[in-house]
Amino acid sequence: MIGKARESKRRSAAVTPVALLAALALARGALAGETRCWIDKGALVAPVAFGDIAGDFLIDLSAPASALHVTRAQEDGLDGEAATRDLSIAGRRLAGVTLAIVDLDVRTAKFDTTINGVIGADLLRRFVVEIDPSPCRLRLLRRRPARWAGSVRLAIREADGRPLAPASVTDGLKVRSGLFALGTADWATRVNGRLSRPQTTDAPAPVRLRALEIAGRLFEQVPAATQPQAIGEARGAIGMAVWSRWRLRLDMREGWLELAPADGK
C-alpha cells in the first residue's frame, strides 16, 4: 500500500505541473531550435512531448533506440510493444515517430520525478546536436554552424546504432584505448569488464578511474563503474562527469564530434 501511495503521489505531481512546464519549455524553444535541459542524478534530462505525453525524458547519445517507459504508456492507455505519435523536442516536431514501449525502471528508479522515456541516437542523428552545460541548453540544428573558437574536432564512428569516439582510460595499472560511447544519461564512465582493483561479484562497484584522456585533454579521478563485456566495438561509455566539462556538438551523419571547454572548466 505504501508503495502504491508513493507511486500515486509521484504520478499526480508529474502529470499536471511537469506537463505544463514541458509544454512551456517546448514553446519557448520552438523558434530557436533549443530547449533548456538539466543534469539530474548525473543524467542529461530535457522536456519532450510524445503525443499527449509531455514531461521529462533522458537524453542519451549512447542509446541506439529511443523508448517510452511502460508505466507512462499504460497511464495513457497505450498497450503493446510500441506506439506511434508526433514527437516534439527542442522546438523540432517529428511526425509519426514510433517508440518502443519498454520497462525502464532500472534506469529511472533513482529519480525523484517521473522519467517518461529515453531519446536516443536514432532520433538525434537527424540533427547536429549541441549540448551546452552551463546554463544547460540542448540545441538541435539543421545546418552545420561555424566552429567554436578553440574547439577540437574528432572523427567518430557509428556502430551498433550509436556514435563512438576515441579515448583512453586507466585505472592506474592498465590502460585501455579505443572507441567509447557518449553516455549522456549517466554521470559515471562505464568500462567493459573488470578493473585492476577488486570488484564485488554481485554488482558493479562505484570506483574512480585514475585518468581519462579525450581530445588531448586529461581528466583525473573520474567517477566510473564496470559493466559486463559487451559485444561490439565500444569499450564502454564516457559519462557526464566528463561531458559536463565541455561544450559538445555532434554530427552523426557527417561523422564528427566537436568539443570546446565549458567556461571555467
C-alpha positions, 0 to 999 in steps of 0.5 A: 500500500505504501508503495502504491501511495508513493507511486500515486503521489509521484504520478499526480505531481508529474502529470499536471505541473511537469506537463505544463512546464514541458509544454512551456519549455517546448514553446519557448524553444520552438523558434530557436531550435533549443530547449533548456535541459538539466543534469539530474542524478548525473543524467542529461534530462530535457522536456519532450512531448510524445503525443499527449505525453509531455514531461521529462525524458533522458537524453542519451547519445549512447542509446541506439533506440529511443523508448517510452517507459511502460508505466507512462504508456499504460497511464495513457492507455497505450498497450503493446510493444510500441506506439506511434505519435508526433514527437516534439523536442527542442522546438523540432516536431517529428511526425509519426515517430514510433517508440518502443514501449519498454520497462525502464525502471532500472534506469529511472528508479533513482529519480525523484520525478517521473522519467517518461522515456529515453531519446536516443541516437536514432532520433538525434542523428537527424540533427547536429546536436549541441549540448551546452552545460552551463546554463544547460541548453540542448540545441538541435540544428539543421545546418552545420554552424561555424566552429567554436573558437578553440574547439577540437574536432574528432572523427567518430564512428557509428556502430551498433546504432550509436556514435563512438569516439576515441579515448583512453582510460586507466585505472592506474595499472592498465590502460585501455584505448579505443572507441567509447560511447557518449553516455549522456544519461549517466554521470559515471564512465562505464568500462567493459569488464573488470578493473585492476582493483577488486570488484564485488561479484554481485554488482558493479562497484562505484570506483574512480578511474585514475585518468581519462584522456579525450581530445588531448585533454586529461581528466583525473579521478573520474567517477566510473563503474564496470559493466559486463563485456559487451559485444561490439566495438565500444569499450564502454561509455564516457559519462557526464562527469566528463561531458559536463566539462565541455561544450559538445556538438555532434554530427552523426551523419557527417561523422564528427564530434566537436568539443570546446571547454565549458567556461571555467572548466 
